[in-house]
Amino acid sequence: MFSHGVSDVDGRPVAWRHRPGPGAPVLLLHGGLADGRTFDPMATHLSPELELWTFDRRGHGRTPDSPAPFSYTDMLAETVTVLGRAVDAPVHLVGHSDGADLALLLAVTHPELVLSVSAFSANLDPSGYRAGSVTVDQMVAAVGSSRAEVSPDAPEHLPVVVAKVLHLWATEPTMTADDVGRITCPVVVAAGSDDVVLPEHTAAIAASVPGAQLSIIPETSHMAITEDPAACASLVTACIARADRTTG
């Protein structure tokens, strides 16, 4: 389904995947400790007319890590560079978790690059998560085998990546309702009915973005995109159609 390639970002290889199609490009942005494969179940429910792209952020999937910590500033710059070198066109953004936050941030800071945003399980800041915590060891156990299938980094490096991700989750993003209130493209804000993102936080994001649609996906968790990919794909399809009507 997807072909594979690599783009240079500040001297580092960043791995991407591409499914060609005659329609507008759609960039799928994965969450923390995941990679582009997270969207494979959803992709099977998206029209073959759509041109799909995924890329693996630094330290995730097929993209190697570096000593630097993770931050949304770096993630945003990485995404803009990949867009310019691989896609080279405005895109419909579909993001999950950290990727949803990144999609919203991209729509705020680079509106000329964004046609629509489908944000699944986004949070504007760390207060949006339910109370509770996970340890490095727990996350290593949860993602280690999947990561080992594709990562160029040694398995011994995974605890370093997990620790950096947990620090990111505890300190970022730092968006506000006023920030996302500047988004002008069509947006759907969605979450699972049993998401780790607080329902009132999800509702507040949707209420802050002009014209945004709010959708809660029944009987799903933070991983709604894999638990009910058909429902999530339907939301994406509808959001893209809204954008097409707006620009057409």
C-alpha positions in Angstrom: 0.0 0.0 0.0 2.7 2.5 1.0 6.1 3.1 -0.6 9.0 4.2 1.7 11.4 7.0 1.4 13.7 9.3 3.4 14.1 13.1 3.6 17.0 15.0 5.0 16.1 17.2 8.0 19.1 19.2 9.3 21.5 16.4 8.3 19.3 13.6 9.8 17.3 11.0 7.8 13.5 11.2 8.4 11.5 8.2 7.2 8.3 8.7 5.3 5.7 6.6 3.6 3.5 7.5 0.6 0.3 6.0 -0.9 -0.3 7.8 -4.2 -3.7 9.1 -5.3 -5.1 11.7 -7.6 -6.8 13.7 -4.8 -5.4 16.3 -2.3 -2.6 15.1 -0.1 -3.3 14.0 3.5 -0.5 14.0 6.1 -1.1 11.5 9.0 0.8 12.6 12.2 1.4 9.8 14.8 1.5 10.1 18.5 4.3 9.7 21.0 6.0 6.3 21.1 4.1 5.3 17.9 4.9 5.7 14.2 3.1 6.0 10.9 1.9 2.4 11.0 -0.6 3.5 13.6 -2.7 4.8 10.8 -2.7 1.6 8.7 -6.2 0.4 9.9 -7.7 3.8 9.2 -6.0 4.0 5.8 -7.9 1.0 4.6 -11.1 3.0 5.2 -10.0 6.1 3.4 -10.8 6.6 -0.3 -8.1 5.4 -2.7 -8.5 8.8 -4.4 -6.7 10.4 -1.4 -2.9 10.8 -1.5 -1.7 9.6 1.9 1.6 10.5 3.6 3.0 9.5 7.0 6.4 10.2 8.5 8.1 9.0 11.6 9.3 11.8 14.0 12.8 11.8 15.4 13.3 8.8 17.7 10.1 7.1 16.4 9.5 4.3 13.9 12.2 4.2 11.2 13.7 7.6 12.1 16.7 7.5 14.4 16.9 9.5 17.6 19.5 12.2 18.4 20.7 13.4 21.9 18.4 16.4 21.9 15.2 16.4 24.0 11.8 16.3 22.3 9.9 19.6 22.0 7.0 20.9 19.9 9.2 23.6 18.5 11.5 20.9 17.0 8.6 18.7 16.0 6.9 21.6 14.2 10.1 22.5 12.3 10.6 18.8 11.4 7.1 18.6 10.0 7.4 21.8 8.0 10.6 20.6 6.5 9.2 17.2 5.5 6.1 18.9 4.0 8.4 21.1 1.9 10.7 18.3 0.7 8.4 15.3 0.3 4.9 16.6 -0.1 5.4 20.2 -1.5 1.7 21.2 -1.3 -0.9 22.2 1.3 -2.3 19.2 3.1 -5.2 17.9 5.0 -3.8 17.0 8.5 -4.9 14.0 10.5 -3.2 13.7 13.9 -3.4 11.4 16.9 -2.4 12.4 20.4 0.9 14.3 20.1 0.3 14.3 16.4 -3.1 16.0 16.9 -1.5 18.7 19.0 1.1 19.1 16.3 -1.6 19.4 13.6 -3.4 22.1 15.6 -0.1 23.9 16.1 0.7 23.8 12.5 -2.7 25.2 11.6 -2.1 28.1 14.0 1.5 28.9 12.9 1.5 27.9 9.2 -2.2 28.2 8.0 -1.0 28.4 4.3 0.1 24.8 4.6 -3.1 23.4 6.0 -6.4 22.6 4.3 -8.2 20.9 7.2 -7.4 19.3 10.6 -8.8 16.1 12.0 -7.5 16.0 15.6 -7.9 12.8 17.5 -7.3 12.9 21.3 -5.6 16.3 21.3 -4.7 18.3 24.3 -3.7 22.0 24.5 -1.5 21.5 27.6 -0.7 18.8 30.2 -3.7 19.6 32.3 -5.9 18.0 29.7 -4.9 14.5 30.7 -6.7 12.5 33.4 -4.8 12.2 36.7 -2.3 9.2 36.8 1.1 8.4 35.5 3.1 5.7 33.8 6.7 4.7 34.3 9.5 4.3 31.8 9.5 0.6 32.5 5.8 0.2 31.8 6.1 2.1 28.5 9.1 0.2 27.4 7.2 -3.0 28.0 4.2 -1.7 26.1 5.9 -0.5 22.9 9.2 -2.3 22.8 8.3 -5.2 20.5 6.6 -3.0 17.9 9.4 -0.5 17.9 12.0 -3.2 17.5 10.4 -4.3 14.2 11.5 -1.0 12.4 13.7 1.2 14.6 17.3 1.8 13.5 18.2 2.5 17.1 19.4 -0.2 19.5 16.8 -1.7 21.8 18.9 -0.4 24.7 18.1 3.1 23.6 14.3 2.8 24.1 14.3 3.8 27.8 16.0 7.1 26.7 13.3 7.8 24.1 10.5 6.9 26.6 12.0 9.2 29.3 12.1 12.1 26.8 8.5 11.4 25.7 7.3 11.3 29.3 9.0 14.6 30.0 7.4 16.1 26.9 3.9 14.9 28.0 4.5 16.5 31.5 5.6 19.9 30.2 4.1 20.4 26.7 2.2 21.5 24.6 1.5 25.0 25.8 -1.2 26.1 23.5 -4.2 28.2 24.6 -7.8 28.6 23.6 -6.9 31.9 22.0 -4.2 30.2 19.9 -6.5 27.6 18.4 -9.1 30.3 18.0 -7.1 31.7 15.2 -7.5 28.5 13.1 -9.5 29.2 10.0 -9.7 25.9 8.1 -12.3 23.2 8.8 -11.5 21.2 12.0 -12.9 18.1 13.7 -11.9 17.5 17.3 -12.5 13.9 18.3 -11.7 11.6 21.2 -12.6 8.2 22.6 -15.4 7.9 25.1 -12.9 6.5 27.6 -9.9 8.7 26.5 -7.1 9.7 28.8 -7.8 13.3 27.6 -10.5 14.8 29.8 -13.9 15.1 28.0 -14.3 18.7 29.1 -10.8 19.5 27.7 -11.8 18.0 24.3 -15.0 19.9 24.3 -13.2 23.1 25.2 -10.8 22.7 22.2 -13.7 22.2 19.9 -15.5 25.2 21.3 -12.4 27.4 20.9 -11.9 26.7 17.2 -14.4 28.6 15.0 -16.8 26.2 13.3 -15.1 23.0 14.7 -17.0 19.8 14.9 -16.9 17.8 18.1 -17.1 14.0 18.0 -16.8 11.5 20.8 -16.3 7.9 19.5 -18.3 5.4 21.6 -16.6 2.5 23.3 -13.1 3.5 22.5 -10.1 4.8 24.4 -7.1 7.0 23.6 -6.5 4.6 20.7 -9.8 5.2 18.9 -8.0 5.4 15.6 -7.1 1.7 15.9 -10.1 0.5 17.9 -12.7 2.0 15.5 -10.8 3.0 12.4 -13.9 3.1 10.2 -15.6 5.7 12.4 -12.5 7.7 12.5 -12.0 7.5 8.8 -15.6 8.7 8.3 -14.8 11.8 10.4 -11.7 12.5 8.4 -13.6 12.1 5.1 -16.3 14.5 6.2 -13.8 17.1 7.4 -12.0 16.9 4.0 -15.3 17.3 2.2 -16.0 20.4 4.2 -12.7 21.9 3.2 -13.3 21.0 -0.4 -16.6 22.8 -0.4 -15.0 25.8 1.3 -12.2 26.1 -1.2 -14.1 24.8 -4.2 
